[in-house]
Amino acid sequence: MNKNKYFAEFIGTMLLVLLGCGSAVLAGDYVGFLGIAFAFGLTVLALVYAIGPISGCHVNPAITIAMLATGKMEKIDALWYIVAQVLGAIVGAWILFSIATGGANFDVATASLGSNGYDLLSPAGYTLGSAIVAEIALTAVFLFVICGVVERVDNVAFAGLAIGLTLTIIHIVGIPVTGVSVNPARSIGPALILGLTCGKWAYFNQLGVFICAPIVGGLLGAFAWKSVSTVK
């Protein structure tokens, strides 16, 4: 068992939540949706180069499950990747909460920690149906691109750039709808910490969408790539 790659997934997902969600919670009023979108994209771009050689830089159960389903990793690795990702997201959200509560404007009533939601919890009031379609479609796009850039040896040096920019575009499109999950761990961490620390469980109660829809979308994207790929 190579524990290094599991720890890399833990650290990577922790940083994704801390920096990505942190841009919304701590700097959202200054950078807006566009700045938040770039924060997520640039964080993943950096992580691809930092931990990609160690673990492949999944930092996302939807990616891990898609890789497992397409025969690119073993079941035991997939299990520990997901455990590490969820734990990393929880720790990242806890660190973010610890920072946010020190701000003069922190208010439990309006706090979200960058959690994902629909209906009244959607940034722009989008419905459950819109949230499901958006999360499936956007995750499918994400996995399609990921599979495309990592399966060709000559693309490896540019993988981080392509993946990071794709995630940025996904956030530009999707932030008004759900805040953008496309990653079950990224959704679990903030929603759980918000519930445990503030007793605010509304986001946690909507987690089913942000766990299931990205997984479905990830599988669709990975198999779509596999169906058109000429790489053997």
BATI-978030 format. One record per residue (C-alpha): residue number from 1; residue in one letter; x, y, z. Coordinates in Angstrom, 3 decimals. Each point is the difference from the previous one (the first is absolute). Layout:
<rs>
num, residu, X, Y, Z
NUM, A, X, Y, Z
...
</rs>
This chain:
<rs>
num, residu, X, Y, Z
1, M, 0.000, 0.000, 0.000
2, N, 1.498, 3.310, -1.133
3, K, -1.140, 2.382, 2.706
4, N, 1.707, 2.961, -1.664
5, K, -2.606, 0.218, -2.737
6, Y, -2.863, -0.136, 2.501
7, F, 1.594, 2.764, 2.061
8, A, 0.516, 2.017, -3.174
9, E, -3.734, -0.293, -0.730
10, F, -0.779, 1.095, 3.557
11, I, 2.246, 3.067, -0.244
12, G, -1.171, 0.847, -3.507
13, T, -3.695, -0.098, 0.861
14, M, 0.601, 1.948, 3.190
15, L, 1.700, 2.752, -2.006
16, L, -2.716, -0.023, -2.653
17, V, -2.667, 0.679, 2.626
18, L, 2.084, 2.455, 1.992
19, L, 1.060, 2.080, -3.009
20, G, -2.957, -0.490, -2.313
21, C, -2.773, 0.385, 2.551
22, G, 2.190, 2.466, 1.872
23, S, -0.037, 2.318, -3.000
24, A, -3.800, 0.093, 0.254
25, V, -0.215, 0.324, 3.773
26, L, 2.896, 2.344, 0.696
27, A, 0.402, 1.911, -3.264
28, G, -3.278, -0.428, -1.873
29, D, -1.090, 3.589, 0.574
30, Y, 3.240, 1.207, -1.565
31, V, 0.581, -2.409, -2.893
32, G, -3.562, -0.993, -0.960
33, F, -1.063, -3.170, -1.810
34, L, 2.767, 0.333, -2.590
35, G, 2.694, 0.174, 2.649
36, I, -1.440, -3.021, 1.805
37, A, -0.062, -1.941, -3.273
38, F, 3.675, 0.739, -0.591
39, A, 0.864, -0.886, 3.599
40, F, -1.381, -3.517, -0.466
41, G, 1.588, -0.400, -3.413
42, L, 3.413, 1.297, 1.003
43, T, 0.018, -2.142, 3.148
44, V, -0.616, -3.156, -2.030
45, L, 2.539, 1.096, -2.612
46, A, 2.669, 0.319, 2.697
47, L, -1.016, -3.274, 1.661
48, V, 0.269, -1.953, -3.248
49, Y, 3.679, 0.901, -0.173
50, A, 0.591, -0.303, 3.761
51, I, -1.609, -3.377, 0.747
52, G, -0.834, -1.333, -3.455
53, P, 3.231, -2.054, -0.173
54, I, -0.846, -1.527, 3.401
55, S, -3.718, -0.796, -0.147
56, G, -1.252, 1.222, -3.354
57, C, -1.661, 2.950, 1.791
58, H, -3.581, -1.208, 0.068
59, V, -1.001, 2.028, 3.104
60, N, -3.560, -0.921, -0.972
61, P, -1.979, -3.233, 0.585
62, A, -1.798, 0.474, -3.338
63, I, 3.351, -0.249, -1.792
64, T, 1.098, -2.966, 2.092
65, I, -3.232, -1.904, -0.630
66, A, 0.207, 0.734, -3.725
67, M, 3.589, -1.289, -0.097
68, L, -1.061, -3.128, 1.860
69, A, -2.935, -0.607, -2.356
70, T, 2.198, 0.357, -3.073
71, G, 2.584, -2.428, 1.361
72, K, 2.710, 2.522, 0.771
73, M, 0.390, -0.749, 3.710
74, E, -0.506, -2.766, 2.539
75, K, -2.950, -0.170, 2.385
76, I, 2.121, 0.268, 3.147
77, D, 1.738, 3.118, -1.296
78, A, -3.317, 1.551, -0.986
79, L, -1.398, -0.614, 3.493
80, W, 2.944, 1.606, 1.775
81, Y, 0.089, 2.883, -2.475
82, I, -3.630, 0.814, 0.784
83, V, 0.555, -0.270, 3.768
84, A, 3.025, 2.295, -0.260
85, Q, -1.857, 2.497, -2.194
86, V, -2.998, 0.276, 2.313
87, L, 2.188, 0.352, 3.094
88, G, 2.127, 2.599, -1.752
89, A, -3.086, 1.993, -0.967
90, I, -1.279, -0.075, 3.593
91, V, 3.331, 1.210, 1.381
92, G, 0.221, 2.705, -2.665
93, A, -3.500, 1.202, 0.868
94, W, 0.830, -0.001, 3.712
95, I, 3.112, 2.126, -0.607
96, L, -2.062, 2.367, -2.134
97, F, -2.668, 0.262, 2.706
98, S, 2.682, 0.737, 2.607
99, I, 1.268, 2.873, -2.126
100, A, -3.435, 1.336, -0.961
101, T, -1.280, 0.208, 3.565
102, G, 2.757, 2.498, 0.793
103, G, -1.488, 2.503, -2.418
104, A, -2.115, 2.885, 1.274
105, N, -2.696, -0.713, -2.593
106, F, -0.402, -3.729, 0.661
107, D, -3.668, -0.811, 0.575
108, V, -1.275, -3.500, 0.762
109, A, -3.338, 0.831, -1.597
110, T, 1.550, 0.699, -3.403
111, A, 3.072, -2.235, 0.168
112, S, 0.335, -2.625, -2.719
113, L, 3.735, -0.870, -0.022
114, G, -0.328, -0.277, -3.759
115, S, -2.546, -2.816, 0.253
116, N, -2.051, -1.065, -3.017
117, G, -3.775, 0.316, -0.189
118, Y, -3.128, 0.343, -2.084
119, D, -3.359, 1.775, 0.342
120, L, 0.399, 2.514, 2.842
121, L, 3.632, -1.071, 0.499
122, S, 0.948, 0.558, -3.643
123, P, 2.032, 3.188, -0.546
124, A, -2.516, 1.099, -2.648
125, G, -3.047, -1.997, 1.098
126, Y, 0.248, -2.901, -2.466
127, T, -2.243, -3.026, 0.524
128, L, 0.831, -3.573, 0.918
129, G, -0.457, -1.059, -3.627
130, S, 2.430, 2.641, -1.222
131, A, 2.499, -1.019, 2.664
132, I, -0.113, -3.670, -0.985
133, V, 0.411, 0.712, -3.715
134, A, 2.787, 2.516, 0.601
135, E, 2.001, -2.266, 2.306
136, I, -0.300, -3.007, -2.316
137, A, 0.829, 1.964, -3.148
138, L, 2.871, 2.015, 1.463
139, T, 1.622, -3.024, 1.622
140, A, -0.322, -1.914, -3.273
141, V, 1.834, 2.803, -1.792
142, F, 2.681, 0.005, 2.690
143, L, 0.639, -3.739, -0.225
144, F, -0.065, 0.024, -3.793
145, V, 2.800, 2.567, -0.012
146, I, 1.952, -1.738, 2.761
147, C, -0.073, -3.324, -1.840
148, G, 0.996, 1.706, -3.217
149, V, 3.070, 1.771, 1.345
150, V, 1.386, -2.742, 2.225
151, E, -0.278, -2.900, -2.456
152, R, 2.455, 1.448, -2.482
153, V, 3.649, -0.006, 1.043
154, D, 0.808, 3.153, -1.973
155, N, -2.698, 1.922, 1.909
156, V, 1.273, -0.727, 3.507
157, A, 1.972, 3.237, 0.347
158, F, -3.131, 2.008, -0.827
159, A, -2.489, -2.070, 1.992
160, G, -0.116, 2.407, 2.937
161, L, -0.672, 2.985, -2.240
162, A, -2.835, -1.700, -1.889
163, I, -1.617, -1.436, 3.117
164, G, 0.321, 3.213, 2.009
165, L, -1.425, 2.176, -2.768
166, T, -2.871, -2.424, -0.559
167, L, -0.900, 0.131, 3.688
168, T, 0.142, 3.794, -0.169
169, I, -2.460, 0.078, -2.915
170, I, -2.262, -2.480, 1.784
171, H, -0.121, 2.301, 3.023
172, I, -0.680, 3.084, -2.115
173, V, -3.038, -1.785, -1.434
174, G, -1.167, -1.842, 3.103
175, I, 0.589, 2.223, 3.035
176, P, -3.364, 1.793, -0.328
177, V, -1.802, -3.354, -0.185
178, T, 1.408, -2.000, 2.925
179, G, 3.277, 1.609, 0.976
180, V, 1.500, -2.897, -2.010
181, S, 0.821, -3.306, 1.565
182, V, 1.094, -2.453, -2.737
183, N, 1.717, -1.607, 2.998
184, P, -1.805, -1.845, 2.831
185, A, 2.838, 0.501, 2.501
186, R, 0.125, 3.744, -0.650
187, S, -3.728, 0.136, 0.835
188, I, 0.097, -2.282, 3.046
189, G, 2.728, 1.883, 1.868
190, P, -1.555, 3.483, 0.226
191, A, -3.562, -1.294, 0.501
192, L, 1.053, -2.305, 2.846
193, I, 2.143, 2.572, 1.790
194, L, -2.732, 2.626, -0.358
195, G, -2.471, -2.376, 1.610
196, L, 2.297, -1.110, 2.814
197, T, 1.224, 3.473, 0.921
198, C, -3.018, 2.218, -0.709
199, G, -2.858, -2.482, 0.177
200, K, -0.870, 1.005, -3.556
201, W, -0.902, -3.292, -1.713
202, A, -1.929, 1.303, -3.015
203, Y, 2.958, -0.434, -2.369
204, F, 0.801, -3.420, 1.436
205, N, -3.573, -1.112, -0.643
206, Q, 0.457, 0.735, -3.710
207, L, 3.245, -1.956, -0.290
208, G, -1.617, -2.921, -1.822
209, V, -0.063, 2.005, -3.223
210, F, 3.631, 1.057, 0.335
211, I, 1.170, -3.534, 0.680
212, C, -2.051, -1.876, -2.606
213, A, -0.141, 2.471, -2.907
214, P, 3.793, 0.494, -0.297
215, I, 0.556, -3.762, 0.154
216, V, -2.529, -0.562, -2.786
217, G, 1.502, 2.840, -2.024
218, G, 3.519, -1.282, 0.549
219, L, -0.926, -3.457, -1.259
220, L, -1.746, 1.467, -3.045
221, G, 2.990, 2.176, -0.846
222, A, 2.546, -2.783, 0.439
223, F, -1.949, -2.499, -2.084
224, A, -0.725, 2.646, -2.630
225, W, 3.726, 0.541, -0.363
226, K, 0.619, -3.725, -0.096
227, S, -2.550, -0.389, -2.807
228, V, 1.748, 2.522, -2.254
229, S, 3.617, -0.508, 1.034
230, T, 2.505, -1.505, -2.421
231, V, 2.461, -0.588, 2.831
232, K, 0.359, -3.695, 0.774
</rs>
